[in-house]
Amino acid sequence: RFAVSVGYWKDPYIQYFVRQAKERKAPEINRGKLACYYARVHGVSYLIKAFLKKTECNCQIVNLGAGMDTLFWRLKDENLLPRKYFEVDFPMIVARKIHNIKSKPPLSKPIMESHSGDSLLIDSHSLDSSRYSIVGADLRFSSDLEEKLKKHNLDIHLPTLLVAECVLVYMTPQQSANLLKWAASTFPVAMFINYEQVNMTDRFGQIMIENLQRRQCNLAGVEVCRSLDSQRERLLLNGWETARAIDMMKVYSFLPQADVKRIEGLEFLDEKELFEQLMQHYCICWASKDSSNL
């Protein structure tokens, strides 16, 4: 929310989900973190749009652990909606999101505009329209997840993109393996995008883990975040045919450099080394399974 308010990228919808923070963070945390968010938003968005273009939007997206994400509304604005867009999160988070959607016309109107057919279903823990669904579920139990998604018209025969941003790292390696295996075995044509920590065994990674632990935040799946290789291996071992992983410094170097210069001018950063270390400790991985040679 703060990054958007100072101009890192445009998101007219985040204001309806998250209040503006009153105090500014220390500049080095600001610039490093905000540029990392900027690279994440653009990197993940680039892969999502590549999938949408490749399938000509004749596909579905399942956003796992979506929280207050605004991607559905942004894709609608760009006329890039898939056939159906699903979000999954814990029932408590889903209830909060649905409350915001119901009470704010800039959020509810686009859902109504894209809806056709029978009446829109909405209760405290789920929302189902013809193009957008939110499902309250625990990602650690894939049979329950699948059942709820199918109730909301998930079509396993459609090319499917699954997105997880800082989600798998909060599960045990076995739980995330089960989720990846379920996704790879359920959809004949699919892509999985995962954004999370990497290189976590070095000193910088250990400090990140300790800082999170002090805030009672346990990264149950951090052992899979040892390296880019361990990230790729996890995907390949759980049924995906191809897998790639790059750190965020690499992603940052791929972004349109004119825009990178623009955001670097927003706030002064003299701690370049700290910023680079932070970027080397997050990565984007993507895997595919492609029975129809898309």
Salt bridges, closest charged atoms under 4 A:
ASP11 OD2 - ARG74 NE 3.69
GLU23 OE2 - LYS25 NZ 3.65
GLU78 OE1 - LYS49 NZ 2.95
GLU87 OE1 - LYS97 NZ 2.82
GLU113 OE1 - LYS76 NZ 3.02
GLU113 OE2 - LYS109 NZ 3.24
ASP128 OD1 - LYS84 NZ 2.69
ASP138 OD2 - ARG140 NH2 2.77
ASP144 OD2 - LYS148 NZ 3.49
GLU146 OE2 - LYS150 NZ 2.76
GLU165 OE1 - ARG40 NE 2.66
GLU196 OE2 - ARG234 NH2 2.36
ASP202 OD1 - HIS281 NE2 2.85
GLU210 OE2 - ARG203 NH1 3.85
ASP229 OD1 - ARG232 NH2 2.15
ASP259 OD1 - ARG262 NE 2.68
GLU264 OE2 - LYS272 NZ 3.99
GLU267 OE2 - ARG24 NH2 2.51
